Amino acid sequence: MNRIRAVPSAEERSVRLRAEYAELNENMRFYGTLRFQQMGIFLAGTTVLAAAAPLAAAQLIAIPLGFVGLVATLAYYIMEVRSSQHWYALESRAKEVEKDLAGDLTDW
């Protein structure tokens, strides 16, 4: 059975848009913070690999050590790209919501 949905009033729409806008901004902050958390982990991992470099004088450990470094770099690169894509998508939607809210954000 099809239900007819009532068109939300301007006030209800504004409340929903404000809630969405707040959620968008919270998610944008999350992805901004995530970048620096990932960078800290990456730097720690790089430090461990650099500390193990003197041990790499033996050829048996040099190749696996280099492979681990390459895999870690690719993994963090992919995470950074995806994180940036999410952030830009959120930014785009936030701009749309700002336009829909027009002047409603000034008194918020």
C-alpha contacts under 8 A as a table, 3 or more apart, distances in Angstrom:
res1	aa1	res2	aa2	distance
8	P	11	E	7.92
8	P	12	E	5.79
8	P	13	R	6.03
9	S	12	E	5.19
9	S	13	R	6.13
10	A	13	R	5.08
10	A	14	S	6.07
11	E	14	S	5.03
11	E	15	V	6.21
12	E	15	V	5.08
12	E	16	R	6.19
13	R	16	R	5.11
13	R	17	L	6.08
14	S	17	L	5.08
14	S	18	R	6.04
14	S	101	L	6.69
14	S	104	D	7.76
15	V	18	R	5.13
15	V	19	A	6.21
16	R	19	A	5.12
16	R	20	E	6.15
17	L	20	E	4.98
17	L	21	Y	5.94
17	L	97	V	6.45
17	L	100	D	7.94
17	L	101	L	7.07
18	R	21	Y	4.94
18	R	22	A	6.13
18	R	101	L	7.81
19	A	22	A	5.15
19	A	23	E	6.23
20	E	23	E	5.05
20	E	24	L	6.06
20	E	97	V	7.94
21	Y	24	L	5.04
21	Y	25	N	6.21
21	Y	94	A	6.07
21	Y	97	V	6.49
21	Y	98	E	7.70
22	A	25	N	5.21
22	A	26	E	6.21
23	E	26	E	5.03
23	E	27	N	6.19
24	L	27	N	5.16
24	L	28	M	6.15
24	L	90	L	6.05
24	L	91	E	7.72
24	L	93	R	7.79
24	L	94	A	6.27
25	N	28	M	4.98
25	N	29	R	6.22
25	N	90	L	7.94
25	N	94	A	7.49
26	E	29	R	5.16
26	E	30	F	6.29
27	N	30	F	4.90
27	N	31	Y	6.35
27	N	87	W	7.91
27	N	90	L	7.56
28	M	31	Y	5.27
28	M	32	G	6.15
28	M	87	W	5.65
28	M	90	L	6.50
28	M	91	E	7.30
29	R	32	G	4.98
29	R	33	T	6.08
30	F	33	T	5.18
30	F	34	L	5.97
31	Y	34	L	4.86
31	Y	35	R	6.41
31	Y	83	S	6.17
31	Y	84	S	7.62
31	Y	86	H	7.68
31	Y	87	W	6.20
32	G	35	R	5.54
32	G	36	F	7.28
32	G	87	W	7.67
33	T	36	F	5.49
33	T	37	Q	6.42
34	L	37	Q	5.02
34	L	38	Q	6.05
34	L	83	S	7.97
35	R	38	Q	5.27
35	R	39	M	6.20
35	R	80	E	6.82
35	R	83	S	7.51
36	F	39	M	4.88
36	F	40	G	6.27
37	Q	40	G	5.21
37	Q	41	I	6.49
38	Q	41	I	5.16
38	Q	42	F	6.06
38	Q	76	Y	7.42
39	M	42	F	4.98
39	M	43	L	6.06
40	G	43	L	5.16
40	G	44	A	6.20
41	I	44	A	5.10
41	I	45	G	6.17
42	F	45	G	5.08
42	F	46	T	6.07
42	F	72	A	7.89
42	F	76	Y	7.26
43	L	46	T	4.98
43	L	47	T	6.08
44	A	47	T	5.04
44	A	48	V	6.35
45	G	48	V	5.10
45	G	49	L	6.29
46	T	49	L	5.04
46	T	50	A	6.06
46	T	69	G	7.52
47	T	50	A	4.98
47	T	51	A	6.05
48	V	51	A	5.06
48	V	52	A	6.25
49	L	52	A	5.04
49	L	53	A	6.29
49	L	65	L	7.17
49	L	69	G	7.16
50	A	53	A	5.04
50	A	54	P	7.98
51	A	54	P	6.91
52	A	55	L	5.35
52	A	56	A	6.62
53	A	56	A	4.91
53	A	57	A	7.36
53	A	62	A	7.75
54	P	57	A	5.90
55	L	58	A	6.58
55	L	61	I	7.33
55	L	62	A	7.98
56	A	59	Q	6.43
56	A	60	L	7.60
56	A	61	I	5.23
56	A	62	A	4.46
56	A	65	L	7.43
57	A	61	I	7.73
57	A	62	A	6.81
58	A	61	I	6.01
58	A	62	A	6.62
59	Q	62	A	5.12
59	Q	63	I	6.89
60	L	63	I	6.68
60	L	64	P	7.63
61	I	64	P	5.58
61	I	65	L	5.98
62	A	65	L	5.17
62	A	66	G	6.13
63	I	66	G	5.15
63	I	67	F	6.15
64	P	67	F	4.95
64	P	68	V	6.13
65	L	68	V	5.17
65	L	69	G	6.31
66	G	69	G	5.06
66	G	70	L	6.19
67	F	70	L	5.06
67	F	71	V	6.15
68	V	71	V	5.19
68	V	72	A	6.06
69	G	72	A	5.17
69	G	73	T	6.10
70	L	73	T	5.13
70	L	74	L	6.21
71	V	74	L	5.17
71	V	75	A	6.07
72	A	75	A	5.08
72	A	76	Y	6.18
73	T	76	Y	5.30
73	T	77	Y	6.04
74	L	77	Y	5.00
74	L	78	I	6.15
75	A	78	I	5.26
75	A	79	M	6.24
76	Y	79	M	4.99
76	Y	80	E	6.05
77	Y	80	E	5.09
77	Y	81	V	6.21
78	I	81	V	5.14
78	I	82	R	6.16
79	M	82	R	5.23
79	M	83	S	5.96
80	E	83	S	5.05
80	E	84	S	6.08
81	V	84	S	5.15
81	V	85	Q	6.19
82	R	85	Q	5.00
82	R	86	H	6.24
83	S	86	H	5.21
83	S	87	W	6.20
84	S	87	W	4.98
84	S	88	Y	6.14
85	Q	88	Y	5.25
85	Q	89	A	6.19
86	H	89	A	5.13
86	H	90	L	6.19
87	W	90	L	5.12
87	W	91	E	6.13
88	Y	91	E	4.89
88	Y	92	S	6.11
89	A	92	S	5.14
89	A	93	R	6.35
90	L	93	R	5.18
90	L	94	A	6.05
91	E	94	A	4.99
91	E	95	K	6.24
92	S	95	K	5.25
92	S	96	E	6.51
93	R	96	E	5.03
93	R	97	V	6.26
94	A	97	V	5.06
94	A	98	E	6.09
95	K	98	E	4.97
95	K	99	K	6.30
96	E	99	K	5.18
96	E	100	D	6.31
97	V	100	D	4.95
97	V	101	L	6.06
98	E	101	L	5.10
98	E	102	A	5.98
98	E	105	L	7.62
99	K	102	A	4.95
101	L	104	D	5.28
101	L	105	L	6.66
102	A	105	L	7.08
103	G	106	T	5.85
103	G	107	D	7.98
104	D	107	D	6.18
104	D	108	W	6.91
105	L	108	W	5.08
